[in-house]
Amino acid sequence: MTALSGQVALVTGASTGIGRHLVAGLAARGMAVAGLARGEDRLRTAMDEVAAATGARTLAVAADVTDRESVQDAVARVVAELGQVDLLVNNAGLLDPAEEPLWEADPDQWWQVVSSHLLGPFLLCRTVVPWMVLRNRGRIVNIASGQSLRVRPEFSAYGVGKTGLMRITEALAGALDGSDVHAFDLSPGVVETDMTRSMSMWKGFTDWTPPERVVEFVAAIAGGELDQWSGRFMRVGADDPGTLAGMTLEDDARRLRLRPYGDDDPLA
């Protein structure tokens, strides 16, 4: 907890679900936390509740993460009121509004879902990361998913967005190599939220991932305990931060790669 005291976190999609849990958990660990979301009233209520419960400094900033000017204004306000961002968590993202095959999806809605997972994190990183680089300090957590690796056909936009987000993470990590700024893919497991309860694939599911485990993972990343996992995929529930911290990794471990069909595959 001490290692995080005095640091500043910026969490998108902060008013509900995993984002709301992260705001509370990071604030309880001594961080000043800014929350971004589109709905100002619900966001402000959530951030005020966290501040009252933890005594931490919080800030509610209504913003559309897919709008460049909105993101720039939001980050400027965070920096002005809390200071430079030490931890950026790109958590905001939409789900396909209907469980249907790709060719039946509304094009505008489909692209809106993809953009929430790609354009949003791109704009946040584009605005926040340069200052991390100048200070040579910072961590970026992109909230991934099992569908980053194995897409379900009824959630094609969500799968495309989450897979593309992994490429953003790896591109970031490569460009940041040699610095003390690191980027990570973190799948939260299956946390019980309004989003997961709305998905037919989780109907009747009871083995939910405790949100506290997600907070513990993100806190370990923020504390610099998992830096060798920069640019790689981790999953809450399946992975243990303590075990991961002591591992030595091969070059392509936990990265998206083409699987060869055999030793004579020319792309192997």
N, C-alpha and C positions, 0 to 999 in steps of 0.2 A: 504493500500500500504506500509505503514511504516513497518508493521510486516514482510513483505517479503523481504525488502531491505537487501542486504548482504547475502541472502541465495543462495544456488546453486541448480538448477534443472537439471535433466537429462531426456530428452524426446526422446523416440524411434519413428521411423517412422516420423521424424521431417521435412522432406523436402516438403511434400505436405499435403493437407487435414487437418484433425483435428490437427495433430501434428504440422503443420506449424502455425496454429492459436494459439495453446498453446504456442509455442516458442515466438511468438510476444506478446501475452497477458501477459505472465509471465515476460518477459523482461521489458515490459512497467511498471510493478509493482515493479521493482527494483531488480529482481533476475538476477544472472548470469546464463546463460542457455547454456547447452551443448545439441546438437542435434545429434542423431545417425540415420543413414540410409545406405542403401547399395550403392546408387549412389552418388559418391563423388562430382561430378561437380554440380549437381542440389542442393545437400545439402549445399555445400559451398556458392553457390549463395544465397540461402534462408537465411542462418545464417548471411551473410554479409549484406543483405538488412535489417534484423531486427536490427543489430548493428547500422547501419547508421540511421535508423528511431527512435531508442529509446535511443541511447547512452550507451546501456548496454553492458556488456562483454558477448560475445557469442563464442562458439567453435563448429566447425563442425568435427565430427569424423565418417569416413566411417567404417561401421562394419556390419557383418552378425550376427544378434542376436541369430541365432540358432547354431553358432559355438563357442565352449567354449573358445578357445584361442583368437578369435577375440573379444569376450566380455571382457575377462580379460584385454587384451591390451587396449581396448577402455576406460574402466573404469579407468585404471591406468593413462591414459593420461588426462582424465577429472580431476581426483584428483590432478595430478601434476600441471595442468594449472589453474584450478578454485578453487580447494579445495574439501573437502569431500561433498558428495551429501546429501542435506536435503530433496529433493523431487524427487522421481523416478516415472515417468509416463510410464507404459508399454502400448504403443499405437500401435506399429508396428504389422501388421498381414495381411495375404493374404485372398483372397476370392476364393471360388471354381471357376476354370476357365471356367466351362461350367455348365449351369443350367440343371442338369440331375439327375436321381435317383442314389442312392448309388451304385447299382450293375453295372452301366454303367461307373462309374468314373474310371479314370486311377489311379491305386494304388499309384504310386509314387507321382503324383500330389496331390492326396487326403491327403496323409500323410504329404506332404510338407506344406499344408494349416494348418493342425492340429498342426504340430510342431511350426509353426510361432506364434501360440497363446498360446502354452504350454511350449515348450522347451525354447523359447525366454525369456518370463518372468521368468521362473525358473532360467535360467543362470544369468539374470540381478539381480534378488533377491539374488541368492547365492553369487554373487560378491559384491553387494552393502550393503545388510542388515546387515552383521556382523559388519560393521563399524558404522552403525546407532545404533546398539545395544551397542557397546562400548561407544559411545557418549551419549547414551540414548536420541536420538533425531532423528526423521525422519518420513516421510509419504510416503507411496507407493500407487499409484493409478493405478489400472488395468482397462483398458478401456473395459467394458462389452458391452452387446448388448441385445436387446429384444430377440434375438435368443439364449441368455444364458438360457432363460426360456421356450421358445416355438420355437423349431426348425422348419424350413421349409424344406421339403424333397428335394428340388432342391439345397439346400445349406447345405448338411449333414456335410461336413468337417468343415465348418465355425461354425455351431451350436455345434458340438462336441468340437471344440477348445474353444469357448466362454463359454460353460457350464463347461468344465474342469478348465478354468481360475477362475471361481467362487470358485471352491474347493481349488485352490491354495491360493486364498485370505483368505478364512476361515481358512485354515491350518496355514497361516502366522499369522493371527490375534490371533488365539488361542495360538500359541507359543510365541507371543509378549505380551500377556496379563500381565498387571502390569507394563509395561514399557511405555515410552513416544515415542514409535514407533508404528505406526498404518497403517493398510492396508485396502483399500476400493475397492469395485466394483462400477464403475460409467458408466452407459449407457449414451451416449451423445445425445440420441434422434436420429432424422433423419437429419443430417447435409448434406447439398448439397456438395458432393465431387465427384471426378472422380469415386470412387468406388460405391457410392450410385446411381449415374446416370447410371452406367452400369447394374444395376439390374432391371429386368423387373417388379418386384413387385412395384417399385417406378416410373414407367412410368406414366407421367402426373401428378405426385405429385407436389404440390406447397407449402404446409404448412411446409416448412423446419425449423428446429431448428436453431436459430441464433448461430453461433459459439462463439459469445461473451458470451452467457449463459454458454457454456461449460467451458470457461476460468474462469468465475466468480465462478463456482462450484469448480473447481480445486484450485483456489486461496483461497477459503474458507477452503478447506481441508488443504492446505499448511499452512494456518494461525492458524490451530488447532481449528477451530470453530465447526467441526463435528466429534470429536474424538469418541463420543459414537456410531457412525455408523461404527466403525471399524469392518471388517468382514461381512458387509452387503451391499445390493444392493440399489443404488440410481439411479434415472433417471432424466436427465436434461429435462426441459420442463414440466414434470409432477410434479416434486418435487421442492420446494423452499428452498434454503439453510437456510434462516432465520427461516422458520417454523420448519425444521428438527432440527435445533440447540437447540430448546427448548423442544424437545420430550423426554419422558421416554419410553424405548423400552422393550418389552417382549423378552424372551430368543431366540425364533426362528423367530422373526420378520425379514422379508426381507432376509431369508436364504433359500437355497434349501432343502426342506424336502418332504418326502413322505406324500401324502394326504390320510388319513384313509378313508375307504369306509363306516365307521359308528362307533358308540360307541363300538361295539363288535369286531372291527378289532384288532387282536392280535398284530399288529404292530403299533397301535395307541400310 
